[in-house]
Amino acid sequence: MRYLGLDLGTKRTGVAVGDDETGSALPVAVVDTRDEASLMKAIEKQIHEHGPDAIVVGLPLNMDGTEGKPAEAAKALADRISMHTRLDVHVQDERLTSDAARRRLAETGSTRGRRDDAIAAAIILEEFLGGQP
């Protein structure tokens, strides 16, 4: 299966694509998403470009693994994305993915910027794919 991974943010959303055959994900875009309408439009565009079978959304759990208000909001948004796109939407723990994205950028000598959101989306998706049977 082919997946679209999303690292949701209030201003920007990182996007990655991956598949369960390779278990890997590739960062593909960072889209401006200041409101839900622009987010849905951006997701539609990414679906058209990459043809995923399902979507994986990062779930911002608290460091102790509990769900707070941000996680509840992300799950509700994941449900709305599923209804809007008619694709299955899965959630994946995204704790520390932004830190991991910054480390990956530093290892390659790249500077931090908008790309770290897409790399975080790829990490979220890789972690999801790694947990699949």
C-alpha positions as CSV (number, residue, x, y, z in Angstrom):
1,M,0.0,0.0,0.0
2,R,1.0,3.6,-0.6
3,Y,0.7,6.1,2.2
4,L,0.7,9.9,2.5
5,G,2.2,11.0,5.8
6,L,1.3,14.3,7.4
7,D,3.0,16.3,10.2
8,L,0.2,18.7,10.9
9,G,0.9,22.2,12.1
10,T,-1.0,25.4,12.7
11,K,0.9,27.3,9.9
12,R,2.6,24.5,7.9
13,T,2.1,20.8,7.3
14,G,4.9,18.5,6.3
15,V,4.0,15.9,3.7
16,A,5.8,12.6,2.9
17,V,5.0,9.5,0.8
18,G,5.9,5.9,1.4
19,D,4.9,2.4,1.0
20,D,4.7,-0.8,3.0
21,E,6.8,-2.8,0.6
22,T,10.0,-0.8,1.3
23,G,9.0,0.5,4.7
24,S,10.6,3.8,3.7
25,A,9.2,7.3,3.3
26,L,10.3,10.3,1.3
27,P,9.7,13.9,2.3
28,V,7.9,15.6,-0.6
29,A,6.5,19.0,0.4
30,V,5.7,21.5,3.1
31,V,2.4,23.3,2.5
32,D,1.0,26.4,4.1
33,T,-2.1,25.5,6.1
34,R,-3.3,28.4,8.1
35,D,-6.9,27.1,8.2
36,E,-8.7,23.8,7.6
37,A,-10.0,24.7,4.2
38,S,-6.4,25.4,2.9
39,L,-5.3,22.1,4.6
40,M,-8.0,20.1,2.8
41,K,-7.1,21.7,-0.5
42,A,-3.4,20.9,0.0
43,I,-4.2,17.3,0.9
44,E,-6.3,16.9,-2.2
45,K,-3.5,18.1,-4.3
46,Q,-1.0,15.7,-2.7
47,I,-3.5,12.8,-3.1
48,H,-3.8,13.7,-6.8
49,E,0.0,13.9,-7.2
50,H,0.9,10.8,-5.2
51,G,-2.1,8.5,-5.3
52,P,-2.0,7.1,-1.8
53,D,-4.2,4.3,-0.6
54,A,-4.3,5.7,3.0
55,I,-3.1,8.6,5.1
56,V,-1.0,8.7,8.3
57,V,-1.3,11.7,10.6
58,G,1.1,12.5,13.4
59,L,-0.5,12.3,16.9
60,P,1.0,14.8,19.4
61,L,1.0,12.7,22.5
62,N,2.3,14.0,25.8
63,M,5.8,12.8,26.7
64,D,4.3,10.3,29.2
65,G,2.2,8.8,26.3
66,T,-1.1,10.3,27.4
67,E,-3.4,12.3,25.2
68,G,-3.9,16.0,25.8
69,K,-5.9,18.6,24.0
70,P,-3.5,18.7,21.0
71,A,-3.9,14.9,20.5
72,E,-7.6,15.1,20.8
73,A,-7.7,17.9,18.2
74,A,-5.4,15.9,15.9
75,K,-7.7,12.8,16.1
76,A,-10.7,14.9,15.4
77,L,-9.0,16.5,12.4
78,A,-7.9,13.0,11.2
79,D,-11.6,12.0,11.2
80,R,-12.5,15.0,9.2
81,I,-9.7,14.3,6.7
82,S,-11.0,10.8,6.3
83,M,-14.5,12.0,5.6
84,H,-13.3,14.6,3.2
85,T,-10.9,12.4,1.2
86,R,-12.8,9.1,1.7
87,L,-9.4,7.4,2.5
88,D,-8.5,5.5,5.7
89,V,-6.6,7.8,8.0
90,H,-4.3,6.3,10.7
91,V,-2.7,8.2,13.6
92,Q,0.9,7.6,14.7
93,D,2.7,8.9,17.8
94,E,4.8,11.8,16.7
95,R,6.8,12.4,19.9
96,L,10.3,13.7,19.2
97,T,9.9,13.5,15.4
98,S,10.7,17.2,15.1
99,D,14.0,16.7,17.0
100,A,14.8,13.7,14.8
101,A,14.1,15.8,11.7
102,R,16.5,18.5,12.9
103,R,19.2,15.9,13.6
104,R,18.7,14.4,10.0
105,L,19.1,17.9,8.5
106,A,22.2,18.6,10.6
107,E,23.8,15.2,9.6
108,T,23.4,16.2,5.9
109,G,24.8,19.7,6.5
110,S,21.5,21.3,5.6
111,T,20.1,24.2,7.4
112,R,16.9,24.1,9.3
113,G,13.8,25.6,7.7
114,R,10.6,24.5,6.2
115,R,12.1,21.2,5.1
116,D,12.1,19.9,8.7
117,D,8.3,19.6,8.6
118,A,8.5,17.3,5.6
119,I,11.3,15.3,7.2
120,A,9.2,15.0,10.3
121,A,6.3,13.7,8.2
122,A,8.6,11.1,6.7
123,I,9.8,10.0,10.1
124,I,6.2,9.7,11.3
125,L,5.3,7.6,8.3
126,E,8.4,5.4,8.6
127,E,7.6,4.7,12.2
128,F,4.0,3.8,11.2
129,L,5.3,1.5,8.4
130,G,7.8,-0.1,10.8
131,G,4.9,-1.2,13.0
132,Q,2.9,-2.8,10.2
133,P,2.7,-6.6,9.9
